[in-house]
Amino acid sequence: MALLHLDATQPVVLEGTASTIWELIDGQRTEQSIIAELDASFEDQTGQMQTQVEGFLASLQAQRLIEPASNTLL
């Protein structure tokens, strides 16, 4: 999956878990509910899932590919 903000010069390519996270961002789920769904679907052997998801979402927000909704985080 490739994302491109209209002001950007290069797309962001999402594969694997990143693509799954993108599909979960729907304006209804909170960051914590996305993490909970990923925990239920993927084995978190390193215990880093929450930190990695938070970092990924922050990166998407910094690139203006997502923004906080009025009553949810995504």
N, C-alpha and C positions, 0 to 999 in steps of 0.2 A: 504494500500500500504506500502511495506517495502523497504527501501533503505539501501544498504550496500556498503560502500567504501571498496575496497580490503584490505586496511591497518587497517580497523576498526575491533573491536572484537564483537560489537553488532550492530544490524540494527537500523535504525531510522524508526519508524512506523508513517505514515501519515494518518490521518483520517479527514473527513469533509473538512473544508476550506483549510487546509494544503495540502490535496490531490489535491484540485482544483488548488491551486497555483502551485503545481508541474507540473500539466498538462499544465499550461499556460507558463511555462518556456520552450521556444523553440529556443532560440538564435536569435530570430527576435524582440521580444517584449522587451521594456525597463521596468524598474521597475515601472515607472509612468503609462505606458500603462496597466500593470498587475493590478495596483491599480485601474485604471479607469474601467477596465472590472469587477473587483470585486465589485466596487461601483454600477455598473449597475445591477449586479446580486443579491447582498445581501444588506439588510438594515443595515446601520451603525448607530445603535441607540446610541452608546457611543461616536462616533466621534474619535475612536481610530484606525480605519482600517489602515490608512497609517502608523502609528507608529508600529502597530503589524505586518504588512506585511514587513516593512523594517527590523524589528527585526528578523523575521522568515528567510528572505533571507540572512541576515548577519550570522545567525546561520548555514544555509546550506553552506554558503561560508566558514565559519570557520571550518566546518567538511569536507571540500573539496568535497562536493557533487555537487556544482556548482562553476563556475568561470566566471569572466567577459569575454564577447566576445569582439572582437576588435572594433566593432562599436555599440554595445549595452551594457547594464549593465548586462545582464544575458545570 
